[in-house]
Amino acid sequence: MTPMVDLGFLLISFFVMTTELSKPVVAPLSMPKEGPPIFLGNSNALTVLLAGGDSAFYYHGNWKDALLADKIEKTSIYSVNGIRKVILEKKQWLDQHEPGKAVMV
């Protein structure tokens, strides 16, 4: 019985060490075709700027407009009410509006 158990463990360890589980795969990147720029309404854009440590800054729309209106917000990356909540709220807002139509705020 013992030699069969030894043989079983040898076969298992052989197949575990020689089997390739998965190869790294590069995701395809789809770039827009050459042509006129695509219009994106300021209300549809969310920009996230990563800072050091646990902090990040975000703003909606255009940088200049957000800077002038003092609408650049600071948030945490890891907390429950951090950047994840901001992204989910933006996604929910975009889902409520007609797709493909830019909304000006």
Summary of the structure (lengths in Angstrom):
residues: 105
radius of gyration: 25.1
end to end distance: 76.9
largest distance: 80.0
contacts: 184
relative contact order: 0.13
helix: 38%
strand: 14%
